[in-house]
């Protein structure tokens, strides 16, 4: 007796390739120079700049919520891409500072920009935006979406201990967004990504409200766990491990270091950026993002914000090849080569 085969399922047909169509960003209004922070951490402007390269950063005001900043960046990306919110089939928001377990931030942002497509958050810390770009590229090519809005947004000052000498001067707030859509030629390379969970405690948060306030957890207290970081350990790991990942990404993209036009690493620390560039032997012709000097470390928002600024300032031009690479808590990382929109 012959076996009856099941009815074959329809297979979605996607675009041959994907690309970033447009970028947008939002920077909070308040500029915070090092001089405002040094007394609380018994430090100096010179020490902060020497350690991190940061001169000032942006901190969000009361009205500049994660939702507000994400929507503003998203609208900029949509305008740059020439796409309306109704054309967005999925919204992916990368963040660690949306301080609600549920609902996710993405559906609220989708509603604000006029999308009724799929909407979900990604929690991959500073590597979140690059994870989102990878997902969006696969969705467009796989046929589950035609246009995907990817946003990295953080309001890290909500989970920052301003008296912590190891992190108070590093983290900041902001949002960056990209529209990923179909293309006839490759615009986003294969993503090289992974994690090193053995080092999960390099960047973490206080384990509970009890640790943060010294008492039992109090529901509705408004007190949240705060960021903690082993700065030296992160520096050693990122400076050299990420240079190897960068080379793997170039290999996956089928290009050499001399083909690269722009390098956009996560804006974690200027010393890490410089160490990566040296280890990679970047040619002098490659423009390197150094947004951290005046923006600080915005975690998941740092890569799109840095690339958008380079485009605005003429350092990155349409058609350039840009290496995006990000790393952070987890430890998680992700990298891809993209064609600048």
C-alpha positions as CSV (number, residue, x, y, z in Angstrom):
1,X,0.0,0.0,0.0
2,X,1.5,3.3,-1.1
3,X,2.0,6.1,1.5
4,X,-0.2,9.1,1.0
5,X,2.0,12.2,0.8
6,X,0.8,15.3,2.7
7,X,-0.4,18.4,0.8
8,X,2.7,20.4,0.0
9,X,2.9,23.8,1.8
10,X,3.4,27.0,0.0
11,X,6.9,28.4,0.2
12,X,7.3,32.2,0.5
13,X,9.5,33.8,-2.2
14,X,11.7,36.6,-1.0
15,X,14.0,39.1,-2.7
16,X,17.3,38.0,-4.1
17,X,19.2,40.3,-1.8
18,X,18.7,42.9,0.9
19,X,20.1,46.3,1.7
20,X,19.9,49.2,4.1
21,X,17.7,51.8,2.4
22,X,17.9,54.6,4.8
23,X,19.1,55.6,8.3
24,X,17.9,57.9,11.0
25,X,19.0,58.9,14.5
26,X,17.9,60.9,17.6
27,X,20.3,62.5,20.0
28,X,18.9,63.9,23.3
29,X,19.0,67.6,23.9
30,X,21.1,67.7,27.0
31,X,24.8,67.7,26.6
32,X,26.7,66.5,29.7
33,X,30.4,67.4,29.8
34,X,32.9,65.4,31.9
35,X,33.0,68.3,34.4
36,X,29.5,67.5,35.5
37,X,30.4,64.0,36.6
38,X,33.9,64.2,38.1
39,X,33.0,65.2,41.6
40,X,30.6,62.2,42.2
41,X,33.3,59.7,41.1
42,X,36.4,61.6,42.4
43,X,37.9,61.9,39.0
44,X,38.9,64.5,36.4
45,X,38.1,65.4,32.8
46,X,41.7,64.4,31.8
47,X,41.4,61.0,33.4
48,X,38.1,60.2,31.6
49,X,39.4,61.3,28.3
50,X,42.6,59.3,28.7
51,X,40.6,56.2,29.7
52,X,37.8,56.4,27.2
53,X,38.2,59.3,24.7
54,X,34.9,60.7,25.9
55,X,34.6,64.5,26.2
56,X,30.9,64.7,26.6
57,X,27.7,62.6,26.2
58,X,24.0,63.0,25.7
59,X,21.5,62.3,28.5
60,X,17.8,62.1,27.9
61,X,15.4,64.5,29.5
62,X,12.1,63.6,31.1
63,X,10.2,63.6,27.8
64,X,12.8,61.8,25.9
65,X,11.7,58.2,26.7
66,X,12.9,55.1,24.9
67,X,9.7,55.2,22.9
68,X,10.0,58.8,22.0
69,X,13.6,58.5,20.8
70,X,12.9,55.3,18.9
71,X,10.0,56.8,17.1
72,X,12.0,60.0,16.2
73,X,14.9,57.9,14.8
74,X,12.5,55.6,13.0
75,X,10.8,58.5,11.2
76,X,14.2,59.8,10.0
77,X,15.0,56.4,8.6
78,X,11.7,56.0,6.9
79,X,12.1,59.5,5.3
80,X,15.6,58.7,4.1
81,X,14.4,55.3,2.7
82,X,11.4,56.8,1.0
83,X,9.2,54.3,2.7
84,X,6.0,54.9,4.7
85,X,5.1,53.2,8.0
86,X,2.3,51.3,6.2
87,X,4.9,49.6,4.1
88,X,6.8,48.2,7.1
89,X,6.1,44.5,7.5
90,X,8.2,44.1,10.7
91,X,9.7,46.3,13.4
92,X,12.7,45.0,15.4
93,X,13.8,47.0,18.4
94,X,17.1,46.3,20.1
95,X,17.3,47.6,23.6
96,X,18.2,46.7,27.2
97,X,16.7,49.8,28.8
98,X,13.0,49.4,28.0
99,X,12.2,48.8,31.7
100,X,9.1,46.7,31.1
101,X,9.1,42.9,30.8
102,X,5.9,43.2,28.8
103,X,4.7,44.6,26.5
104,X,7.7,45.0,24.3
105,X,8.7,48.4,23.0
106,X,8.4,47.4,19.3
107,X,4.6,47.2,19.0
108,X,4.2,50.7,20.5
109,X,6.8,52.1,18.1
110,X,5.2,50.3,15.2
111,X,1.8,51.9,16.0
112,X,3.4,55.3,16.2
113,X,4.9,55.1,12.7
114,X,1.8,53.5,11.2
115,X,2.8,49.9,10.9
116,X,0.6,46.9,11.7
117,X,3.3,44.4,10.9
118,X,5.2,42.0,13.2
119,X,6.9,43.8,16.1
120,X,9.3,42.4,18.7
121,X,12.3,43.4,20.8
122,X,15.8,41.9,20.7
123,X,17.9,41.7,23.8
124,X,21.5,41.4,22.7
125,X,22.9,44.4,24.6
126,X,25.4,46.5,22.6
127,X,25.3,44.0,19.7
128,X,21.5,44.2,19.4
129,X,21.4,46.4,16.3
130,X,23.7,44.2,14.3
131,X,21.6,41.2,15.4
132,X,18.5,43.1,14.1
133,X,20.1,43.8,10.7
134,X,20.9,40.1,10.4
135,X,17.3,39.2,11.2
136,X,15.9,41.8,8.8
137,X,18.2,40.7,6.0
138,X,17.1,37.1,6.4
139,X,13.4,38.1,6.6
140,X,13.6,40.1,3.4
141,X,15.4,37.3,1.5
142,X,13.3,34.6,3.1
143,X,10.0,36.2,2.0
144,X,8.5,36.9,5.5
145,X,8.9,40.6,5.0
146,X,9.6,43.1,2.3
147,X,10.6,46.1,4.5
148,X,11.9,45.8,8.0
149,X,12.5,48.7,10.4
150,X,15.4,48.0,12.7
151,X,16.0,50.3,15.7
152,X,18.6,50.4,18.4
153,X,17.5,52.6,21.3
154,X,18.8,53.1,24.9
155,X,18.1,55.3,27.9
156,X,20.9,53.9,29.9
157,X,20.8,56.7,32.4
158,X,17.8,55.0,33.9
159,X,20.0,52.1,35.0
160,X,23.2,54.0,35.7
161,X,24.9,54.5,39.0
162,X,26.3,58.0,38.8
163,X,28.7,57.3,41.7
164,X,30.2,54.2,40.0
165,X,33.8,55.2,39.1
166,X,33.9,52.4,36.5
167,X,30.9,53.2,34.4
168,X,29.2,56.6,35.4
169,X,31.1,58.5,32.7
170,X,30.6,55.9,29.9
171,X,27.0,55.3,29.2
172,X,24.5,57.6,27.6
173,X,21.2,57.8,25.7
174,X,20.0,57.9,22.1
175,X,18.5,56.0,19.2
176,X,19.4,54.9,15.7
177,X,17.3,53.2,13.0
178,X,17.5,51.6,9.6
179,X,15.1,50.4,7.0
180,X,16.1,47.2,5.4
181,X,14.5,46.2,2.1
182,X,14.9,44.3,-1.1
183,X,17.7,44.7,-3.6
184,X,18.8,43.2,-6.9
185,X,22.5,42.9,-5.7
186,X,24.0,42.1,-2.3
187,X,23.8,45.0,0.1
188,X,24.2,43.2,3.4
189,X,26.8,40.4,3.8
190,X,26.5,37.2,5.8
191,X,26.6,38.0,9.5
192,X,29.3,36.6,11.7
193,X,27.9,36.4,15.2
194,X,28.2,34.4,18.4
195,X,28.7,34.6,22.1
196,X,31.1,33.7,24.9
197,X,28.7,33.0,27.8
198,X,31.6,31.9,30.1
199,X,32.3,35.7,30.4
200,X,28.7,36.7,31.1
201,X,29.7,38.5,34.3
202,X,32.0,41.0,32.5
203,X,29.1,43.3,31.9
204,X,26.0,42.7,34.0
205,X,23.7,44.4,36.4
206,X,23.1,44.2,40.1
207,X,21.3,40.9,40.6
208,X,18.2,42.3,42.3
209,X,16.6,45.4,43.8
210,X,17.8,44.0,47.1
211,X,21.4,44.6,45.9
212,X,20.5,48.0,44.6
213,X,18.8,49.4,47.6
214,X,20.0,47.2,50.4
215,X,16.6,46.0,51.5
216,X,14.0,43.5,50.4
217,X,12.5,44.0,47.0
218,X,9.6,46.4,47.1
219,X,7.1,46.2,44.2
220,X,6.5,49.6,42.7
221,X,9.5,51.2,44.4
222,X,10.8,52.5,41.1
223,X,14.3,51.3,41.9
224,X,15.9,49.3,39.2
225,X,19.1,47.2,39.0
226,X,22.1,49.2,37.7
227,X,24.8,48.4,35.2
228,X,28.1,47.0,36.4
229,X,31.2,46.3,34.3
230,X,34.6,44.9,34.6
231,X,36.2,47.5,32.4
232,X,39.8,46.1,32.1
233,X,38.5,42.6,31.3
234,X,36.1,43.9,28.6
235,X,39.0,46.0,27.1
236,X,41.3,43.0,26.8
237,X,38.6,40.8,25.3
238,X,37.1,43.2,22.8
239,X,40.4,44.7,21.6
240,X,41.7,41.5,20.3
241,X,38.8,39.0,20.0
242,X,36.8,41.4,17.9
243,X,39.6,42.1,15.4
244,X,39.5,38.3,14.6
245,X,35.7,38.5,14.2
246,X,36.2,41.5,11.9
247,X,38.5,39.5,9.6
248,X,36.1,36.6,9.6
249,X,33.3,39.0,8.5
250,X,35.4,40.4,5.7
251,X,36.1,36.8,4.6
252,X,32.4,36.0,4.7
253,X,31.7,39.1,2.6
254,X,34.3,38.0,0.1
255,X,36.3,41.3,0.3
256,X,39.7,42.3,1.6
257,X,40.7,45.0,4.1
258,X,41.7,47.2,1.1
259,X,38.2,47.1,-0.3
260,X,36.7,48.6,2.9
261,X,35.7,52.3,2.9
262,X,34.2,52.7,6.4
263,X,34.7,51.0,9.8
264,X,31.9,51.4,12.3
265,X,32.6,49.5,15.5
266,X,30.4,49.7,18.6
267,X,31.3,53.0,20.4
268,X,32.3,51.4,23.6
269,X,35.7,53.1,24.2
270,X,38.1,55.0,22.0
271,X,41.0,52.9,23.2
272,X,39.2,49.7,22.1
273,X,38.4,51.3,18.7
274,X,42.1,52.3,18.2
275,X,43.3,48.8,19.3
276,X,41.0,47.1,16.9
277,X,42.1,49.3,14.0
278,X,45.8,48.6,14.8
279,X,45.3,44.8,15.1
280,X,43.3,44.7,11.9
281,X,45.9,46.9,10.1
282,X,43.3,49.2,8.7
283,X,44.5,51.2,5.8
284,X,44.7,55.0,6.3
285,X,42.0,55.4,3.6
286,X,39.4,53.7,5.8
287,X,37.2,56.2,7.7
288,X,36.7,55.1,11.3
289,X,33.6,56.1,13.4
290,X,34.6,57.9,16.6
291,X,31.1,59.1,17.7
292,X,31.9,58.1,21.3
293,X,33.9,61.3,21.8
294,X,30.8,63.5,22.0
295,X,28.0,60.9,22.4
296,X,29.2,58.4,24.9
297,X,28.3,54.7,24.8
298,X,24.7,54.1,23.8
299,X,24.8,50.3,23.7
300,X,22.4,49.0,21.0
301,X,22.1,52.5,19.5
302,X,25.7,53.2,19.0
303,X,26.4,51.6,15.6
304,X,23.4,53.2,13.7
305,X,24.0,56.5,15.3
306,X,27.7,56.5,14.4
307,X,27.1,55.5,10.8
308,X,24.3,58.1,10.4
309,X,26.6,60.9,11.7
310,X,29.3,59.8,9.3
311,X,26.8,60.0,6.4
312,X,25.7,63.5,7.6
313,X,29.3,64.7,7.8
314,X,30.3,63.3,4.5
315,X,32.7,60.7,5.9
316,X,30.6,57.9,4.5
317,X,29.2,58.1,1.0
318,X,26.4,56.2,-0.7
319,X,27.8,53.0,-2.2
320,X,30.7,52.8,0.3
321,X,31.4,49.4,1.9
322,X,31.1,49.7,5.7
323,X,32.0,47.0,8.3
324,X,29.6,47.1,11.2
325,X,30.7,45.3,14.4
326,X,29.3,45.3,17.9
327,X,30.0,43.5,21.1
328,X,28.6,43.6,24.6
329,X,27.0,41.9,27.6
330,X,26.5,38.3,27.3
331,X,29.2,38.4,25.9
332,X,27.5,38.6,22.5
333,X,28.8,39.9,19.2
334,X,27.7,40.4,15.6
335,X,29.2,41.9,12.5
336,X,28.4,42.4,8.8
337,X,29.5,44.4,5.8
338,X,26.9,46.7,4.4
339,X,26.6,49.0,1.4
340,X,26.1,52.6,2.7
341,X,22.7,53.9,1.6
